[in-house]
Each structure stands twice: as C-alpha cells, then as structure tokens.
Amino acid sequence: MATKNDLEPFTRISVDEAEEMLKEDDVALIDVRDPHEFEGGHVNGAALIPVNSVYARREELPSGKRLLFVCARGQRSALAAEMAAAAGRTELYNVEGGMEAWASAGKPVER
C-alpha cells in the first residue's frame, strides 16, 4: 500500500503498485542504478539516469508525468526522488525494495 511520510517529497509504493501505475500513460520509470546494473536487468521502458546525475540531468525527467524511481533496493531511488523534488518536480514515487523486490516478485525483467 502506498505510504506518504510528510517529511519526504515522495510516496513509497510496492512493486505491485508500480506495475499497475506503469500501465498508465502519465507515468515514467527512472532507473537510477549504474549502467552495468541496468544492463544486468531492468524494467521494460525504464529510462536510465544514474543517481549521481539526476539533478544535473533534471531536464531529461519527463514533464507532465508521475515519476517512479527505482534502484537495487530503494535507497538510491529515494535520494533521486529528493533531487527531483529539489528541481521542482512533484508527483514522485519510490519503488520500495527496488529491482531486487521486482525480480523476487516474478515481475518481467528486460536484459
């Protein structure tokens, strides 16, 4: 179940919630892992913007969309969502458990 902490500019969502949201046109998934991690397996359609470059590449974040951030376990993606918020973006989501939870749940992984 989605959870929102008032101290965080993003909402925490499960991999099931992320999968459902990704069926909608107004949602974009940003994978913030390193390129070698991304190449090892990622969610189909995810854009790769490593966490250390999210703020610098903020213009590449799709506008007019809800942004879902994913990493390996959920820590880097939370940081990336914070950076997106600092860049003025809203409607931000962190996929809890990251790609480890995604793969463990049997969700499709593209290689």
N, C-alpha and C positions, 0 to 999 in steps of 0.2 A: 504494500500500500504506500502510495506517495506520502512523503513526510516533509514538512516545511518547518525549519528552525528559523525563528525571527532574526537570529544573528548571522544567518547565511543568505546570500543573494540568490540561492538556487534551491530547487526542490529535489529531494532524493527519491529515486524511483528504482523499482526492481527491474530485472531483465525482462520479465513478462510484460510489465508496463511499457518498457522501452520498445519491445517488439510490436505491441499494439499501436503505440504512437507513430512508429515508423511507417505504418500503412497510410498515414495521412500526408497530404501534400505540403502542409505548412510546417514540416518538421525536417531538421537536418541533423545528422550524426557526425560529430567531430571526434576522431580518434587522436588522442594526444600522446600516444606512445612514440618511441623511437622508430625510425624506418625499418630496422631489422625485425622489431617486434611485429609491426604492421604486416610485413611480408610473410611472417610466420603464420598469420591467420587474422582475419578481420571481418567485421560485419559488412555484407554487401552494401555498397553505396556510401560507405563511410569516407569522409574526407580526412586526409592525414595532415594535421598541423601539430607537430610536437609541442609539448607543454612549454618548453623554454622559448618558443617563438609565438605563442598565442597572442600576446599583447602587441608585439611588433607586426604581426600579420592580421591584426583585427579587422582590416578592410576586407579580408577574404572570408570572414564569417558571414554566411548568407543573411541578408537583411529580410525582414518580414517573415521570419521563420522562428519557431521554437527551436532552441539549440540543445541537443543532448550531447553530453561529453562522456567519453569512455576511455579508460586506460586499462592496465592489467588488473588492478584490484579496487580502484575507486579513489585513491588518494590524489594522484596527479590530475585526474579529471575534476575533482573538487577545486583544486588550485586553478585549473584552466577556467572553470566557471567563474571563479573570483576575478580573474583577469578580464574576462568578457564583461563582467559587471562593471569593473573599473573603466572599461572602454565605453560604458553607457548602454550596454545591451541588457535586455530583460527577457523574461520567459526562458530561464536557464534551468537545465536538469542535469543531475549527476547520476549515472548508471551505477548503482551500488554493486560492489563485487566485481565490477569490470568484466573484461573478457574471460577471466577465469570462471566467473559465475555464469556468463553467457554460454561458454562451451560446456560447462558442467551440467547445465540445464538442457543440453542437447539442441541448442539453437544453431542454425546454419552458420558456418564459418567459411569464408572465401579465402583461398590461398592463391 
